[in-house]
Amino acid sequence: MNIDPQTAKIRQLNDRLRQTGRGGRVMITRGIQALGEQSVAAIIAKVRAFDTFTPDNDPWQEHDYGKFVHDGQNVLFKIDYYDLAMKFASPDPSDPKVTTRILTVMTAEEY
């Protein structure tokens, strides 16, 4: 499926953050933290390796959301786009000069 250039750029920036931790901030919730250091490391590794994007979980083709199970726990990740001051939505998520990306990893119960 073809995607427009702006969406392709957003996807590229999201993949970079998800796979490398660069280009934004990675946050974990208290629920993830409570699972322990080894589980946090394994969960972050699963987020980085995640590539099961489908029309159901990625309707905008931006690779900004995913869900998987870790040791029986439903885990979600979501990327949000803010302006540089982090007060409002980004005016252009395809432009890293005006966007702060936040990748949040959480348990499904925390969503």
MOPAC internal coordinates of N, CA, C and O (Angstrom, degrees):
PM7 1SCF
backbone

  N    0.0000 0     0.00 0     0.00 0    0    0    0
  C    1.4336 1     0.00 0     0.00 0    1    0    0
  C    1.5318 1   108.72 1     0.00 0    2    1    0
  O    1.2310 1   120.56 1   -48.98 1    3    2    1
  N    1.3104 1   116.53 1   131.02 1    3    2    1
  C    1.4577 1   121.39 1   179.57 1    5    3    2
  C    1.5260 1   110.26 1   -79.42 1    6    5    3
  O    1.2310 1   121.68 1   -34.91 1    7    6    5
  N    1.3428 1   114.38 1   145.09 1    7    6    5
  C    1.4557 1   119.40 1   175.53 1    9    7    6
  C    1.5202 1   108.43 1  -126.86 1   10    9    7
  O    1.2310 1   121.07 1   -26.13 1   11   10    9
  N    1.3205 1   115.56 1   153.87 1   11   10    9
  C    1.4568 1   119.61 1  -177.94 1   13   11   10
  C    1.5358 1   109.83 1   -72.59 1   14   13   11
  O    1.2310 1   120.00 1   -19.61 1   15   14   13
  N    1.3295 1   117.60 1   160.39 1   15   14   13
  C    1.4684 1   120.98 1  -176.43 1   17   15   14
  C    1.5306 1   114.35 1   -58.81 1   18   17   15
  O    1.2310 1   119.52 1   143.43 1   19   18   17
  N    1.3311 1   118.53 1   -36.57 1   19   18   17
  C    1.4572 1   120.46 1   179.76 1   21   19   18
  C    1.5331 1   110.44 1   -66.04 1   22   21   19
  O    1.2310 1   120.31 1   135.31 1   23   22   21
  N    1.3154 1   117.02 1   -44.69 1   23   22   21
  C    1.4645 1   121.04 1   178.13 1   25   23   22
  C    1.5251 1   110.19 1   -64.47 1   26   25   23
  O    1.2310 1   120.30 1   140.67 1   27   26   25
  N    1.3182 1   117.04 1   -39.33 1   27   26   25
  C    1.4678 1   120.39 1   178.13 1   29   27   26
  C    1.5254 1   110.83 1   -61.03 1   30   29   27
  O    1.2310 1   119.98 1   140.45 1   31   30   29
  N    1.3234 1   117.64 1   -39.55 1   31   30   29
  C    1.4665 1   121.66 1   178.99 1   33   31   30
  C    1.5231 1   110.18 1   -67.76 1   34   33   31
  O    1.2310 1   120.00 1   136.45 1   35   34   33
  N    1.3299 1   117.61 1   -43.55 1   35   34   33
  C    1.4648 1   121.44 1   177.34 1   37   35   34
  C    1.5252 1   109.73 1   -59.12 1   38   37   35
  O    1.2310 1   120.55 1   134.24 1   39   38   37
  N    1.3134 1   116.55 1   -45.76 1   39   38   37
  C    1.4630 1   121.36 1   179.18 1   41   39   38
  C    1.5281 1   110.56 1   -59.58 1   42   41   39
  O    1.2310 1   120.38 1   134.32 1   43   42   41
  N    1.3146 1   116.88 1   -45.68 1   43   42   41
  C    1.4628 1   121.18 1   179.77 1   45   43   42
  C    1.5322 1   110.93 1   -59.84 1   46   45   43
  O    1.2310 1   120.43 1   134.53 1   47   46   45
  N    1.3251 1   116.79 1   -45.47 1   47   46   45
  C    1.4657 1   120.82 1   179.62 1   49   47   46
  C    1.5308 1   111.41 1   -66.16 1   50   49   47
  O    1.2310 1   120.38 1   140.87 1   51   50   49
  N    1.3279 1   116.87 1   -39.13 1   51   50   49
  C    1.4595 1   120.61 1   177.40 1   53   51   50
  C    1.5189 1   111.53 1   -65.97 1   54   53   51
  O    1.2310 1   120.41 1   136.60 1   55   54   53
  N    1.3281 1   116.82 1   -43.40 1   55   54   53
  C    1.4679 1   120.23 1   178.05 1   57   55   54
  C    1.5241 1   110.54 1   -61.79 1   58   57   55
  O    1.2310 1   120.37 1   139.54 1   59   58   57
  N    1.3157 1   116.91 1   -40.46 1   59   58   57
  C    1.4662 1   120.48 1   179.40 1   61   59   58
  C    1.5294 1   110.60 1   -61.02 1   62   61   59
  O    1.2310 1   120.30 1   132.64 1   63   62   61
  N    1.3250 1   117.03 1   -47.36 1   63   62   61
  C    1.4616 1   120.37 1   178.89 1   65   63   62
  C    1.5195 1   110.45 1   -62.71 1   66   65   63
  O    1.2310 1   120.41 1   132.39 1   67   66   65
  N    1.3080 1   116.82 1   -47.61 1   67   66   65
  C    1.4682 1   120.66 1  -176.75 1   69   67   66
  C    1.5224 1   111.46 1   -64.11 1   70   69   67
  O    1.2310 1   120.06 1   137.68 1   71   70   69
  N    1.3150 1   117.50 1   -42.32 1   71   70   69
  C    1.4604 1   121.51 1  -174.29 1   73   71   70
  C    1.5206 1   114.05 1   -82.58 1   74   73   71
  O    1.2310 1   119.71 1   151.58 1   75   74   73
  N    1.3251 1   118.15 1   -28.42 1   75   74   73
  C    1.4633 1   120.23 1  -173.43 1   77   75   74
  C    1.5204 1   114.21 1  -122.83 1   78   77   75
  O    1.2310 1   120.09 1   163.69 1   79   78   77
  N    1.3263 1   117.43 1   -16.31 1   79   78   77
  C    1.4611 1   120.53 1  -174.91 1   81   79   78
  C    1.5156 1   112.92 1    80.41 1   82   81   79
  O    1.2310 1   120.15 1  -175.70 1   83   82   81
  N    1.3194 1   117.31 1     4.30 1   83   82   81
  C    1.4693 1   121.42 1  -179.88 1   85   83   82
  C    1.5257 1   110.85 1   -99.27 1   86   85   83
  O    1.2310 1   121.68 1   -30.96 1   87   86   85
  N    1.3372 1   114.39 1   149.04 1   87   86   85
  C    1.4608 1   119.07 1   176.20 1   89   87   86
  C    1.5113 1   113.43 1    92.07 1   90   89   87
  O    1.2310 1   120.38 1  -162.21 1   91   90   89
  N    1.3139 1   116.88 1    17.79 1   91   90   89
  C    1.4540 1   120.58 1   179.37 1   93   91   90
  C    1.5142 1   109.87 1   171.00 1   94   93   91
  O    1.2310 1   121.39 1    20.77 1   95   94   93
  N    1.3028 1   114.94 1  -159.23 1   95   94   93
  C    1.4646 1   121.55 1  -179.62 1   97   95   94
  C    1.5149 1   109.03 1  -120.33 1   98   97   95
  O    1.2310 1   120.97 1   -37.42 1   99   98   97
  N    1.3116 1   115.76 1   142.58 1   99   98   97
  C    1.4623 1   121.86 1   176.42 1  101   99   98
  C    1.5194 1   107.17 1  -112.47 1  102  101   99
  O    1.2310 1   121.09 1   -55.62 1  103  102  101
  N    1.3121 1   115.53 1   124.38 1  103  102  101
  C    1.4613 1   122.09 1  -178.37 1  105  103  102
  C    1.5303 1   108.84 1  -121.28 1  106  105  103
  O    1.2310 1   121.20 1   -37.89 1  107  106  105
  N    1.3207 1   115.31 1   142.11 1  107  106  105
  C    1.4631 1   119.78 1   171.04 1  109  107  106
  C    1.5212 1   107.27 1  -118.09 1  110  109  107
  O    1.2310 1   121.05 1   -32.13 1  111  110  109
  N    1.3023 1   115.59 1   147.87 1  111  110  109
  C    1.4519 1   120.74 1  -179.30 1  113  111  110
  C    1.5286 1   110.42 1   -84.99 1  114  113  111
  O    1.2310 1   120.86 1    -9.31 1  115  114  113
  N    1.3096 1   115.97 1   170.69 1  115  114  113
  C    1.4647 1   120.92 1   177.73 1  117  115  114
  C    1.5199 1   111.64 1   -61.23 1  118  117  115
  O    1.2310 1   120.85 1   144.80 1  119  118  117
  N    1.3221 1   115.97 1   -35.20 1  119  118  117
  C    1.4627 1   119.52 1   179.21 1  121  119  118
  C    1.5186 1   111.98 1   -63.42 1  122  121  119
  O    1.2310 1   120.28 1   140.01 1  123  122  121
  N    1.3108 1   117.06 1   -39.99 1  123  122  121
  C    1.4667 1   120.89 1   176.60 1  125  123  122
  C    1.5190 1   109.66 1   -69.59 1  126  125  123
  O    1.2310 1   120.19 1   134.16 1  127  126  125
  N    1.3069 1   117.25 1   -45.84 1  127  126  125
  C    1.4640 1   121.58 1  -179.52 1  129  127  126
  C    1.5302 1   111.15 1   -58.47 1  130  129  127
  O    1.2310 1   120.52 1   142.35 1  131  130  129
  N    1.3309 1   116.62 1   -37.65 1  131  130  129
  C    1.4638 1   121.30 1  -178.30 1  133  131  130
  C    1.5238 1   112.73 1   -66.44 1  134  133  131
  O    1.2310 1   119.88 1   164.44 1  135  134  133
  N    1.3179 1   117.84 1   -15.56 1  135  134  133
  C    1.4611 1   120.98 1   179.74 1  137  135  134
  C    1.5265 1   112.28 1   -74.33 1  138  137  135
  O    1.2310 1   120.36 1   166.04 1  139  138  137
  N    1.3285 1   116.92 1   -13.96 1  139  138  137
  C    1.4636 1   120.45 1   177.66 1  141  139  138
  C    1.5113 1   113.19 1   102.49 1  142  141  139
  O    1.2310 1   121.83 1   -21.06 1  143  142  141
  N    1.3130 1   114.11 1   158.94 1  143  142  141
  C    1.4674 1   121.73 1  -173.93 1  145  143  142
  C    1.5275 1   113.41 1   -58.96 1  146  145  143
  O    1.2310 1   120.50 1   136.79 1  147  146  145
  N    1.3206 1   116.65 1   -43.21 1  147  146  145
  C    1.4729 1   119.13 1  -179.54 1  149  147  146
  C    1.5227 1   111.53 1   -66.08 1  150  149  147
  O    1.2310 1   120.67 1   138.78 1  151  150  149
  N    1.3196 1   116.32 1   -41.22 1  151  150  149
  C    1.4653 1   119.20 1   178.45 1  153  151  150
  C    1.5193 1   111.05 1   -66.86 1  154  153  151
  O    1.2310 1   120.00 1   139.59 1  155  154  153
  N    1.3347 1   117.61 1   -40.41 1  155  154  153
  C    1.4665 1   120.27 1   177.94 1  157  155  154
  C    1.5213 1   109.98 1   -58.70 1  158  157  155
  O    1.2310 1   120.05 1   133.42 1  159  158  157
  N    1.3288 1   117.51 1   -46.58 1  159  158  157
  C    1.4668 1   120.97 1   179.36 1  161  159  158
  C    1.5273 1   111.09 1   -60.84 1  162  161  159
  O    1.2310 1   120.30 1   137.20 1  163  162  161
  N    1.3249 1   117.04 1   -42.80 1  163  162  161
  C    1.4705 1   120.65 1  -179.92 1  165  163  162
  C    1.5202 1   110.70 1   -67.00 1  166  165  163
  O    1.2310 1   120.07 1   140.13 1  167  166  165
  N    1.3260 1   117.48 1   -39.87 1  167  166  165
  C    1.4667 1   121.31 1   179.75 1  169  167  166
  C    1.5264 1   110.63 1   -65.57 1  170  169  167
  O    1.2310 1   120.13 1   135.08 1  171  170  169
  N    1.3226 1   117.35 1   -44.92 1  171  170  169
  C    1.4713 1   120.34 1   177.65 1  173  171  170
  C    1.5204 1   110.13 1   -60.71 1  174  173  171
  O    1.2310 1   119.89 1   140.58 1  175  174  173
  N    1.3152 1   117.81 1   -39.42 1  175  174  173
  C    1.4679 1   120.78 1   177.06 1  177  175  174
  C    1.5306 1   110.67 1   -62.43 1  178  177  175
  O    1.2310 1   120.30 1   141.20 1  179  178  177
  N    1.3323 1   117.03 1   -38.80 1  179  178  177
  C    1.4718 1   120.24 1   178.55 1  181  179  178
  C    1.5243 1   111.03 1   -68.71 1  182  181  179
  O    1.2310 1   120.28 1   141.93 1  183  182  181
  N    1.3240 1   117.08 1   -38.07 1  183  182  181
  C    1.4729 1   119.99 1   176.47 1  185  183  182
  C    1.5258 1   108.95 1   -61.66 1  186  185  183
  O    1.2310 1   120.10 1   134.19 1  187  186  185
  N    1.3117 1   117.42 1   -45.81 1  187  186  185
  C    1.4676 1   121.38 1  -178.99 1  189  187  186
  C    1.5232 1   112.30 1   -61.96 1  190  189  187
  O    1.2310 1   120.65 1   143.48 1  191  190  189
  N    1.3223 1   116.36 1   -36.52 1  191  190  189
  C    1.4668 1   120.50 1  -177.29 1  193  191  190
  C    1.5268 1   113.21 1   -87.96 1  194  193  191
  O    1.2310 1   119.89 1   170.24 1  195  194  193
  N    1.3176 1   117.81 1    -9.76 1  195  194  193
  C    1.4655 1   121.58 1  -174.66 1  197  195  194
  C    1.5258 1   110.84 1   -56.98 1  198  197  195
  O    1.2310 1   120.79 1   -51.53 1  199  198  197
  N    1.3254 1   116.09 1   128.47 1  199  198  197
  C    1.4732 1   120.12 1   177.06 1  201  199  198
  C    1.5265 1   111.70 1  -144.74 1  202  201  199
  O    1.2310 1   120.36 1  -160.40 1  203  202  201
  N    1.3076 1   116.92 1    19.60 1  203  202  201
  C    1.4545 1   122.23 1  -177.80 1  205  203  202
  C    1.5189 1   110.05 1   -93.65 1  206  205  203
  O    1.2310 1   120.80 1  -120.79 1  207  206  205
  N    1.3176 1   116.07 1    59.21 1  207  206  205
  C    1.4599 1   120.94 1   178.25 1  209  207  206
  C    1.5224 1   108.97 1   -87.73 1  210  209  207
  O    1.2310 1   121.28 1   -49.32 1  211  210  209
  N    1.3276 1   115.16 1   130.68 1  211  210  209
  C    1.4593 1   121.38 1  -178.56 1  213  211  210
  C    1.5258 1   108.59 1  -132.52 1  214  213  211
  O    1.2310 1   119.90 1   -12.14 1  215  214  213
  N    1.3241 1   117.80 1   167.86 1  215  214  213
  C    1.4697 1   118.94 1   174.79 1  217  215  214
  C    1.5316 1   112.82 1   -58.33 1  218  217  215
  O    1.2310 1   120.04 1   152.97 1  219  218  217
  N    1.3382 1   117.54 1   -27.03 1  219  218  217
  C    1.4673 1   120.08 1   179.34 1  221  219  218
  C    1.5283 1   112.39 1   -72.47 1  222  221  219
  O    1.2310 1   119.87 1   137.92 1  223  222  221
  N    1.3414 1   117.85 1   -42.08 1  223  222  221
  C    1.4656 1   118.98 1  -177.19 1  225  223  222
  C    1.5250 1   112.87 1  -101.55 1  226  225  223
  O    1.2310 1   120.26 1   176.34 1  227  226  225
  N    1.3244 1   117.10 1    -3.66 1  227  226  225
  C    1.4665 1   121.20 1  -178.69 1  229  227  226
  C    1.5339 1   110.44 1  -142.31 1  230  229  227
  O    1.2310 1   120.15 1  -121.76 1  231  230  229
  N    1.3428 1   117.32 1    58.24 1  231  230  229
  C    1.4728 1   119.59 1  -174.01 1  233  231  230
  C    1.5286 1   113.92 1   -62.97 1  234  233  231
  O    1.2310 1   119.75 1   153.94 1  235  234  233
  N    1.3353 1   118.09 1   -26.06 1  235  234  233
  C    1.4661 1   120.77 1  -178.90 1  237  235  234
  C    1.5292 1   111.22 1   -95.25 1  238  237  235
  O    1.2310 1   120.22 1   179.88 1  239  238  237
  N    1.3392 1   117.19 1    -0.12 1  239  238  237
  C    1.4703 1   124.09 1   176.78 1  241  239  238
  C    1.5323 1   112.89 1    61.11 1  242  241  239
  O    1.2310 1   120.37 1  -148.96 1  243  242  241
  N    1.3361 1   116.90 1    31.04 1  243  242  241
  C    1.4570 1   121.58 1  -178.47 1  245  243  242
  C    1.5283 1   113.40 1  -100.01 1  246  245  243
  O    1.2310 1   119.84 1   175.85 1  247  246  245
  N    1.3311 1   117.91 1    -4.15 1  247  246  245
  C    1.4699 1   122.36 1  -177.98 1  249  247  246
  C    1.5290 1   111.04 1    55.09 1  250  249  247
  O    1.2310 1   120.71 1  -134.82 1  251  250  249
  N    1.3256 1   116.25 1    45.18 1  251  250  249
  C    1.4632 1   121.15 1  -175.44 1  253  251  250
  C    1.5271 1   113.77 1  -108.05 1  254  253  251
  O    1.2310 1   119.90 1  -173.46 1  255  254  253
  N    1.3358 1   117.80 1     6.54 1  255  254  253
  C    1.4586 1   120.97 1  -177.61 1  257  255  254
  C    1.5173 1   109.05 1  -152.04 1  258  257  255
  O    1.2310 1   121.00 1   -35.17 1  259  258  257
  N    1.3233 1   115.69 1   144.83 1  259  258  257
  C    1.4573 1   120.18 1   173.73 1  261  259  258
  C    1.5109 1   110.53 1  -157.49 1  262  261  259
  O    1.2310 1   121.25 1   -20.31 1  263  262  261
  N    1.3291 1   115.22 1   159.69 1  263  262  261
  C    1.4603 1   122.11 1  -179.46 1  265  263  262
  C    1.5172 1   108.35 1  -142.48 1  266  265  263
  O    1.2310 1   120.96 1   -42.08 1  267  266  265
  N    1.3319 1   115.78 1   137.92 1  267  266  265
  C    1.4553 1   121.01 1   176.18 1  269  267  266
  C    1.5272 1   108.68 1  -154.66 1  270  269  267
  O    1.2310 1   121.04 1    -7.88 1  271  270  269
  N    1.3208 1   115.61 1   172.12 1  271  270  269
  C    1.4609 1   121.65 1   179.45 1  273  271  270
  C    1.5206 1   108.20 1  -110.00 1  274  273  271
  O    1.2310 1   121.24 1   -47.00 1  275  274  273
  N    1.3300 1   115.24 1   133.00 1  275  274  273
  C    1.4691 1   121.26 1   174.61 1  277  275  274
  C    1.5228 1   107.86 1  -127.16 1  278  277  275
  O    1.2310 1   120.69 1   -63.03 1  279  278  277
  N    1.3269 1   116.29 1   116.97 1  279  278  277
  C    1.4787 1   121.68 1  -179.57 1  281  279  278
  C    1.5268 1   111.92 1    47.81 1  282  281  279
  O    1.2310 1   120.68 1  -134.66 1  283  282  281
  N    1.3219 1   116.30 1    45.34 1  283  282  281
  C    1.4531 1   121.69 1   177.51 1  285  283  282
  C    1.5149 1   115.15 1    80.67 1  286  285  283
  O    1.2310 1   120.26 1   178.89 1  287  286  285
  N    1.3296 1   117.10 1    -1.11 1  287  286  285
  C    1.4698 1   122.32 1  -178.79 1  289  287  286
  C    1.5252 1   109.69 1  -102.28 1  290  289  287
  O    1.2310 1   120.26 1   -53.74 1  291  290  289
  N    1.3386 1   117.12 1   126.26 1  291  290  289
  C    1.4626 1   120.62 1   174.66 1  293  291  290
  C    1.5221 1   108.81 1   -73.74 1  294  293  291
  O    1.2310 1   120.82 1   -55.02 1  295  294  293
  N    1.3325 1   116.04 1   124.98 1  295  294  293
  C    1.4584 1   123.08 1  -177.73 1  297  295  294
  C    1.5183 1   108.86 1  -120.16 1  298  297  295
  O    1.2310 1   120.60 1   -42.17 1  299  298  297
  N    1.3294 1   116.46 1   137.83 1  299  298  297
  C    1.4594 1   122.43 1   176.71 1  301  299  298
  C    1.5162 1   109.46 1  -122.28 1  302  301  299
  O    1.2310 1   121.32 1   -27.86 1  303  302  301
  N    1.3219 1   115.08 1   152.14 1  303  302  301
  C    1.4646 1   118.87 1   166.24 1  305  303  302
  C    1.5155 1   107.97 1  -132.17 1  306  305  303
  O    1.2310 1   121.17 1   -31.51 1  307  306  305
  N    1.3241 1   115.38 1   148.49 1  307  306  305
  C    1.4669 1   122.07 1  -177.59 1  309  307  306
  C    1.5102 1   108.78 1  -144.55 1  310  309  307
  O    1.2310 1   120.38 1   -44.32 1  311  310  309
  N    1.3191 1   116.88 1   135.68 1  311  310  309
  C    1.4575 1   122.01 1   175.17 1  313  311  310
  C    1.5197 1   108.02 1  -107.15 1  314  313  311
  O    1.2310 1   121.28 1   -52.04 1  315  314  313
  N    1.3314 1   115.15 1   127.96 1  315  314  313
  C    1.4595 1   121.68 1   177.32 1  317  315  314
  C    1.5159 1   108.95 1  -117.40 1  318  317  315
  O    1.2310 1   121.01 1   -23.20 1  319  318  317
  N    1.3366 1   115.67 1   156.80 1  319  318  317
  C    1.4595 1   122.49 1  -175.00 1  321  319  318
  C    1.5239 1   110.12 1  -119.63 1  322  321  319
  O    1.2310 1   120.81 1   -59.86 1  323  322  321
  N    1.3217 1   116.05 1   120.14 1  323  322  321
  C    1.4644 1   121.76 1   179.74 1  325  323  322
  C    1.5270 1   109.86 1  -119.93 1  326  325  323
  O    1.2310 1   121.40 1   -17.53 1  327  326  325
  N    1.3320 1   114.92 1   162.47 1  327  326  325
  C    1.4647 1   118.57 1   170.93 1  329  327  326
  C    1.5298 1   107.88 1   -69.36 1  330  329  327
  O    1.2310 1   120.35 1    -6.53 1  331  330  329
  N    1.3230 1   116.94 1   173.47 1  331  330  329
  C    1.4634 1   120.20 1  -175.48 1  333  331  330
  C    1.5241 1   112.83 1   -64.22 1  334  333  331
  O    1.2310 1   119.94 1   150.64 1  335  334  333
  N    1.3212 1   117.73 1   -29.36 1  335  334  333
  C    1.4641 1   121.27 1   177.86 1  337  335  334
  C    1.5301 1   112.05 1   -81.96 1  338  337  335
  O    1.2310 1   120.55 1   172.41 1  339  338  337
  N    1.3160 1   116.56 1    -7.59 1  339  338  337
  C    1.4689 1   124.16 1  -179.16 1  341  339  338
  C    1.5336 1   112.56 1    59.26 1  342  341  339
  O    1.2310 1   121.33 1  -142.96 1  343  342  341
  N    1.3268 1   115.06 1    37.04 1  343  342  341
  C    1.4635 1   120.44 1   176.96 1  345  343  342
  C    1.5230 1   111.57 1  -105.50 1  346  345  343
  O    1.2310 1   120.63 1   149.89 1  347  346  345
  N    1.3223 1   116.40 1   -30.11 1  347  346  345
  C    1.4598 1   121.91 1  -175.20 1  349  347  346
  C    1.5234 1   109.50 1  -135.33 1  350  349  347
  O    1.2310 1   121.52 1    -6.93 1  351  350  349
  N    1.3045 1   114.69 1   173.07 1  351  350  349
  C    1.4578 1   119.88 1   174.67 1  353  351  350
  C    1.5295 1   109.56 1   -65.27 1  354  353  351
  O    1.2310 1   120.88 1   -28.35 1  355  354  353
  N    1.3164 1   115.93 1   151.65 1  355  354  353
  C    1.4518 1   120.14 1   177.95 1  357  355  354
  C    1.5265 1   110.21 1   -64.45 1  358  357  355
  O    1.2310 1   120.37 1   -40.52 1  359  358  357
  N    1.3290 1   116.90 1   139.48 1  359  358  357
  C    1.4654 1   118.68 1   176.63 1  361  359  358
  C    1.5277 1   112.15 1   -71.43 1  362  361  359
  O    1.2310 1   120.22 1   159.77 1  363  362  361
  N    1.3422 1   117.19 1   -20.23 1  363  362  361
  C    1.4628 1   121.12 1  -179.38 1  365  363  362
  C    1.5226 1   109.51 1  -158.17 1  366  365  363
  O    1.2310 1   119.43 1   -87.80 1  367  366  365
  N    1.3482 1   118.70 1    92.20 1  367  366  365
  C    1.4661 1   121.39 1  -177.67 1  369  367  366
  C    1.5338 1   114.60 1   -60.54 1  370  369  367
  O    1.2310 1   120.11 1   166.15 1  371  370  369
  N    1.3209 1   117.39 1   -13.85 1  371  370  369
  C    1.4640 1   119.38 1   178.05 1  373  371  370
  C    1.5245 1   112.11 1   -84.38 1  374  373  371
  O    1.2310 1   120.20 1   174.26 1  375  374  373
  N    1.3372 1   117.22 1    -5.74 1  375  374  373
  C    1.4643 1   121.74 1  -177.42 1  377  375  374
  C    1.5293 1   109.85 1  -113.03 1  378  377  375
  O    1.2310 1   119.95 1   -74.21 1  379  378  377
  N    1.3346 1   117.70 1   105.79 1  379  378  377
  C    1.4665 1   119.46 1  -179.07 1  381  379  378
  C    1.5269 1   113.55 1   -66.51 1  382  381  379
  O    1.2310 1   119.69 1   165.47 1  383  382  381
  N    1.3248 1   118.20 1   -14.53 1  383  382  381
  C    1.4627 1   120.76 1   178.61 1  385  383  382
  C    1.5307 1   112.32 1   -73.67 1  386  385  383
  O    1.2310 1   120.50 1   163.28 1  387  386  385
  N    1.3443 1   116.65 1   -16.72 1  387  386  385
  C    1.4680 1   120.19 1  -179.67 1  389  387  386
  C    1.5285 1   111.89 1  -124.43 1  390  389  387
  O    1.2310 1   120.29 1  -169.06 1  391  390  389
  N    1.3363 1   117.06 1    10.94 1  391  390  389
  C    1.4583 1   121.06 1  -172.97 1  393  391  390
  C    1.5207 1   111.76 1  -129.95 1  394  393  391
  O    1.2310 1   121.31 1   -45.78 1  395  394  393
  N    1.3335 1   115.09 1   134.22 1  395  394  393
  C    1.4563 1   121.81 1   166.77 1  397  395  394
  C    1.5165 1   106.65 1  -106.87 1  398  397  395
  O    1.2310 1   120.55 1   -60.42 1  399  398  397
  N    1.3199 1   116.56 1   119.58 1  399  398  397
  C    1.4614 1   121.92 1   178.15 1  401  399  398
  C    1.5173 1   108.65 1   -92.36 1  402  401  399
  O    1.2310 1   120.99 1   -43.97 1  403  402  401
  N    1.3245 1   115.72 1   136.03 1  403  402  401
  C    1.4539 1   121.92 1   175.85 1  405  403  402
  C    1.5234 1   108.08 1  -124.12 1  406  405  403
  O    1.2310 1   120.92 1   -61.38 1  407  406  405
  N    1.3195 1   115.84 1   118.62 1  407  406  405
  C    1.4641 1   122.22 1   174.19 1  409  407  406
  C    1.5260 1   106.65 1   -99.80 1  410  409  407
  O    1.2310 1   120.64 1   -63.48 1  411  410  409
  N    1.3225 1   116.38 1   116.52 1  411  410  409
  C    1.4566 1   121.73 1   179.31 1  413  411  410
  C    1.5231 1   108.86 1  -109.89 1  414  413  411
  O    1.2310 1   121.12 1   -50.57 1  415  414  413
  N    1.3321 1   115.46 1   129.43 1  415  414  413
  C    1.4582 1   122.51 1   176.70 1  417  415  414
  C    1.5180 1   106.86 1  -109.84 1  418  417  415
  O    1.2310 1   120.46 1   -52.42 1  419  418  417
  N    1.3326 1   116.72 1   127.58 1  419  418  417
  C    1.4686 1   121.41 1  -173.59 1  421  419  418
  C    1.5095 1   111.33 1  -146.82 1  422  421  419
  O    1.2310 1   121.09 1   -15.93 1  423  422  421
  N    1.3176 1   115.51 1   164.07 1  423  422  421
  C    1.4542 1   119.96 1   170.60 1  425  423  422
  C    1.5258 1   107.84 1   -78.77 1  426  425  423
  O    1.2310 1   120.55 1   -24.26 1  427  426  425
  N    1.3044 1   116.56 1   155.74 1  427  426  425
  C    1.4571 1   120.26 1  -179.99 1  429  427  426
  C    1.5259 1   111.43 1   -60.47 1  430  429  427
  O    1.2310 1   120.21 1   147.18 1  431  430  429
  N    1.3289 1   117.21 1   -32.82 1  431  430  429
  C    1.4554 1   121.20 1  -179.91 1  433  431  430
  C    1.5298 1   111.67 1   -66.10 1  434  433  431
  O    1.2310 1   119.98 1   154.74 1  435  434  433
  N    1.3178 1   117.65 1   -25.26 1  435  434  433
  C    1.4579 1   121.22 1  -177.91 1  437  435  434
  C    1.5314 1   112.70 1   -84.54 1  438  437  435
  O    1.2310 1   120.29 1   168.77 1  439  438  437
  N    1.3271 1   117.06 1   -11.23 1  439  438  437
  C    1.4593 1   119.79 1  -176.13 1  441  439  438
  C    1.5018 1   111.55 1   -72.54 1  442  441  439
  O    1.2310 1   120.10 1   180.00 1  443  442  441

